[in-house]
């Protein structure tokens, strides 16, 4: 398997008056060419910060304290803003969570998608009208010849998300990072977007990082899943293996909270994500873990390989 992205000991902190928030704290993760890697965890686990670091979109008060993000062997963290702009949109595409935040209400959606072509190919935006229409057709936007002249407020949430997807895939990137792209959509539209992303991956042979708090979605789309908790990875493996036999207590708790069985209530995870300014010693999940050992509050478990997947827990592998 050929590796497209290699994240090495990445640490991203937010410098606040109260102290440094350790949003991503020592993450090692690979993305294989052509795969869909799902990243899951509760809000505050560091998923979106990881996505922004990969795409070079971190802004103050965020800072990279250490680590590497290697894309085809090139460390993105060492590139200048101009060098990153050449890669974003052409080699790496980004699909954001809320299209209302990222679509400008003053310009037509066709103009805004055309800006992607203008930025990377040059020339006036108008010359790319047919390319934008073709893109809209490919992401199943109805009546694309008319929609290119529509403003964002003329479109439904699902259609606006398709516009963002068309921006992300315009230059056929090698990697697409999708940060909770379906969280603001109803269930029916979610299914349509998941199907569309699968088609894009297969048609373009691109890799996809799909970030969500919803493990049920990853069960439908991801080849592998990475579970994050409080800025750290706790388990990484193939989707089938992780869902069928989760090893980390946090992964088990996430799955239990969304499974429904007759005569059995859904279970919730007690407590909440700890402060990442002063995270607990040892395993960061131990204050909420029903299986915690005495040493879990004192020592931090390392990620270890267990039959082809990795997990960070003293209960696994001795």
C-alpha positions in Angstrom: 0.0 0.0 0.0 1.3 3.4 -1.0 1.3 6.1 1.6 0.0 9.6 0.5 0.0 11.4 3.9 2.2 10.7 6.9 1.5 12.7 10.1 4.4 12.4 12.6 4.2 13.4 16.3 2.0 16.3 15.4 1.2 18.8 18.3 -1.0 21.8 17.8 -1.7 24.1 20.6 -4.0 27.1 21.0 -2.3 29.9 23.1 -5.0 31.4 25.4 -4.6 33.7 28.4 -5.5 30.7 30.6 -2.7 28.6 29.1 -2.0 26.4 26.0 -4.9 24.2 24.8 -3.3 20.9 23.6 -5.8 20.3 20.9 -3.6 17.8 19.0 -1.0 16.2 21.2 1.4 13.8 19.6 -0.6 12.3 16.8 1.0 9.7 14.3 -1.2 8.8 11.4 -1.0 7.7 7.8 -3.4 8.1 4.9 -3.1 5.4 2.1 -3.6 6.4 -1.5 -7.1 5.7 -2.6 -8.6 5.0 0.8 -11.2 6.7 2.9 -9.9 7.3 6.4 -12.5 8.2 8.9 -11.6 10.2 12.0 -14.2 10.1 14.9 -14.5 11.4 18.4 -16.6 13.7 20.5 -16.6 17.5 20.1 -13.3 18.8 21.5 -11.3 15.7 20.6 -9.1 17.5 18.1 -10.5 16.3 14.8 -11.0 19.6 13.1 -7.7 21.0 14.3 -6.0 18.0 12.8 -7.8 18.7 9.5 -6.8 22.3 9.5 -3.2 21.3 10.2 -3.2 18.9 7.2 -4.6 21.6 4.9 -2.4 24.4 6.2 -5.3 26.5 7.4 -4.4 26.9 11.0 -4.6 30.5 12.2 -3.6 32.2 15.5 -4.0 31.5 18.3 -3.2 28.0 16.9 0.4 27.1 16.5 2.2 23.9 15.5 4.4 23.1 18.5 6.1 20.2 16.8 5.7 17.4 14.2 5.5 16.9 10.5 2.7 16.6 7.9 4.3 14.8 4.9 2.3 14.9 1.7 3.9 12.9 -1.0 7.1 13.2 1.0 6.9 17.1 1.3 6.5 18.5 4.8 3.5 20.9 4.4 4.4 22.6 7.7 7.6 23.9 6.3 6.0 25.5 3.2 5.3 29.2 2.8 1.8 30.5 2.4 2.3 31.0 -1.3 3.6 27.4 -1.7 0.6 26.1 0.3 -1.8 28.0 -1.9 -0.5 26.2 -5.0 -1.2 22.8 -3.3 -4.6 23.7 -1.7 -7.3 23.3 -4.3 -5.0 21.6 -6.8 -3.5 18.7 -4.8 -5.6 19.0 -1.6 -9.3 19.9 -1.5 -11.3 20.8 1.6 -15.0 20.4 2.3 -16.1 22.4 5.3 -18.9 21.8 7.7 -21.2 24.8 7.2 -21.5 26.1 3.6 -23.2 29.3 4.9 -19.9 30.2 6.5 -17.8 29.6 3.5 -20.0 30.8 0.6 -20.0 34.5 0.0 -23.6 35.7 -0.1 -22.6 38.6 -2.5 -21.5 36.4 -5.4 -23.2 33.7 -7.4 -22.1 30.2 -6.6 -20.9 29.8 -10.2 -18.6 32.7 -9.8 -17.2 31.3 -6.5 -16.5 27.9 -8.0 -15.0 29.6 -11.1 -12.5 31.3 -8.8 -10.9 27.9 -8.1 -10.1 27.5 -11.8 -8.9 31.2 -12.1 -6.6 30.8 -9.1 -4.8 27.7 -10.5 -5.1 28.2 -14.2 -5.3 31.9 -14.7 -7.4 33.9 -17.1 -10.9 35.4 -16.5 -13.5 33.5 -14.5 -16.0 33.7 -17.4 -13.9 31.4 -19.6 -14.6 28.6 -17.1 -18.4 28.7 -17.2 -18.7 25.4 -19.0 -16.3 23.8 -16.6 -18.4 24.9 -13.6 -21.6 23.6 -15.3 -19.9 20.3 -15.8 -18.8 20.2 -12.2 -22.3 21.0 -11.0 -23.6 18.1 -13.1 -21.0 15.7 -11.7 -22.1 16.6 -8.1 -25.8 16.2 -9.1 -26.9 19.8 -8.8 -30.2 20.0 -10.7 -30.5 22.4 -13.7 -26.8 23.4 -13.5 -27.0 25.9 -16.4 -29.4 28.0 -14.3 -27.8 27.3 -10.9 -24.5 28.8 -11.8 -26.2 32.2 -11.7 -27.9 31.5 -8.3 -26.8 33.1 -5.0 -26.2 30.9 -1.9 -29.5 32.0 -0.3 -31.4 30.6 -3.4 -30.2 27.1 -2.6 -31.0 24.4 0.0 -28.5 23.2 2.5 -27.9 20.1 0.5 -27.3 22.0 -2.7 -24.9 24.4 -1.0 -22.9 21.5 0.4 -22.7 20.1 -3.2 -21.3 23.5 -4.3 -18.6 23.2 -1.6 -17.9 19.7 -2.9 -17.6 20.9 -6.4 -15.0 23.5 -5.2 -13.0 20.8 -3.5 -12.9 18.4 -6.5 -12.6 21.0 -9.3 -8.9 20.4 -9.9 -9.1 16.6 -9.2 -6.9 16.7 -6.0 -5.1 13.7 -4.7 -6.6 14.2 -1.2 -9.9 15.6 0.0 -10.4 16.5 3.6 -14.1 16.6 4.6 -14.7 18.1 8.1 -18.2 17.0 9.2 -19.7 17.7 5.8 -23.1 16.2 6.6 -23.6 17.4 10.2 -26.0 20.2 9.2 -28.1 18.1 6.8 -31.1 15.9 7.4 -30.7 12.1 7.2 -31.9 11.7 3.6 -29.5 14.4 2.3 -26.7 12.9 4.4 -27.1 9.6 2.6 -27.0 11.3 -0.8 -23.8 13.2 0.1 -22.2 10.0 1.4 -23.1 8.2 -1.9 -21.7 11.1 -3.8 -18.4 11.2 -1.9 -18.0 7.4 -2.5 -18.5 8.0 -6.3 -16.0 10.8 -6.3 -13.4 8.6 -4.5 -13.9 5.7 -7.0 -14.1 7.9 -10.1 -11.1 10.2 -9.3 -9.0 7.6 -7.4 -8.5 10.2 -4.7 -8.0 9.7 -1.0 -10.5 11.1 1.5 -10.2 12.0 5.2 -13.7 12.1 6.5 -14.1 13.7 10.0 -17.2 13.2 12.0 -18.5 12.6 15.5 -20.9 10.0 14.1 -19.4 6.5 13.9 -22.5 5.3 12.1 -21.6 7.4 9.1 -18.1 6.0 9.1 -19.5 2.5 9.1 -21.0 3.3 5.7 -18.1 5.1 4.0 -14.7 4.5 5.6 -12.1 1.8 4.9 -10.2 2.6 8.1 -11.2 4.6 11.2 -9.1 6.5 13.6 -10.6 7.3 17.0 -9.5 10.5 18.8 -10.0 11.4 22.4 -8.8 14.6 24.1 -6.1 15.4 21.4 -4.8 11.9 21.1 -5.4 8.8 19.0 -6.7 5.8 21.0 -7.4 3.3 18.2 -6.8 2.9 14.5 -7.8 0.0 12.3 -10.0 -1.2 9.5 -13.6 -0.2 9.9 -14.9 -3.8 10.0 -12.5 -4.8 12.7 -13.0 -1.8 14.9 -16.8 -2.0 14.7 -16.9 -5.8 15.1 -14.4 -5.9 18.0 -13.4 -2.5 19.4 -10.4 -2.7 21.7 -10.2 0.6 23.4 -12.9 1.4 26.1 -13.6 4.7 24.5 -14.3 3.1 21.1 -16.5 0.6 22.9 -18.4 3.4 24.6 -18.9 5.3 21.3 -20.3 2.3 19.6 -22.6 1.4 22.5 -24.0 4.9 22.5 -25.3 4.5 18.9 -26.3 0.9 18.8 -30.0 0.0 19.4 -31.1 -3.4 20.5 -34.5 -4.5 21.6 -34.9 -4.7 25.4 -31.7 -2.7 25.8 -31.3 1.0 26.3 -28.7 3.1 24.6 -25.8 3.8 26.9 -24.2 7.2 27.3 -20.6 8.0 28.2 -20.4 9.5 31.6 -18.6 12.7 32.2 -17.1 15.0 29.5 -13.9 15.7 27.6 -11.3 17.0 30.0 -9.7 20.4 29.9 -6.9 20.3 27.4 -5.1 23.1 29.2 -4.5 20.8 32.1 -5.4 17.3 30.9 -5.4 14.5 33.4 -2.2 12.5 34.1 -1.9 9.1 32.6 -4.5 7.9 30.1 -6.8 10.9 29.3 -9.8 8.7 29.3 -9.3 7.1 32.7 -11.6 9.5 34.7 -14.5 8.3 32.5 -13.4 4.7 32.0 -15.3 1.9 33.8 -12.3 -0.5 33.4 -9.5 1.9 34.6 -6.6 0.3 36.4 -4.6 2.1 39.2 -1.7 2.8 36.8 -4.1 4.4 34.2 -4.1 7.6 36.3 -0.3 7.6 36.5 1.2 6.3 33.3 0.3 7.2 29.7 -0.2 4.0 27.5 1.7 3.9 24.2 0.1 3.0 20.9 0.8 -0.6 20.3 0.2 -2.9 17.3 -2.4 -5.5 17.8 -3.0 -7.7 14.8 -2.6 -5.0 12.2 -4.3 -2.1 14.1 -3.0 0.1 16.9 -4.6 0.9 20.3 -3.5 2.9 23.3 -4.7 1.0 26.4 -3.1 -1.0 29.3 -6.0 -3.5 29.1 -4.8 -4.6 25.6 -1.6 -6.5 25.0 -0.6 -6.5 28.7 
